[in-house]
Amino acid sequence: MRRLGAWLTWGALGVLACSSASSKTEAAEATVRRLFEALPSEDCAVLGPLLATGAGMRSCEEVVAELREHGLSLVDIVESKLDGRDPDAVLVRARVARGGEVGKEPWLLRVERRSGAWRVRF
C-alpha cells in the first residue's frame, strides 16, 4: 500500500510539472504573438512590456526600430520548450518573414518571465 501511495504522489507531481510547463510555454507563445501583432504600431507603450529591456540591453525604441527596419513579421510558432537553465525562461522557435520572405530556418527566441510578465529578449 505504501508503494501505491508513493507512485500516486510522484504521478501527481508529474502532472503538475507538465501542467506548469504547458502554462509557461503557452504564455511565452502568446507573448511572441502579441509582440508581432503590435509591432506595426511601433508604440513602445504597448510593445515595451513585451520586450526584455533595461540593465544594459537595448531600449524598446531601438529594438522596435531594428525589427521594423528589417520588415520582420511572425509566420508561425514551430515549438516551444522550457529553457533547462532557467525555470522562468522559454525557448520559442518561430518562423519569421523578413520583408515578406519567409526564412528557411526558424528563429530561436528567448522569452523570460520578469516581474510577473513574460518578455521577449532580442
Buried (B, 14 or more C-beta within 10 A) or exposed (E): EEEEEEEEEEEEEEEEEEEEBEEBBEBBBEBBBBBBEBBEEBEBEBBBBBBBBEEEEBEBEEBBEEBEEEEBBBEEBEEBEBBEEEEEBBBBBBBBBEEEEEEEEBBEBBBBBBEEEBBBBB
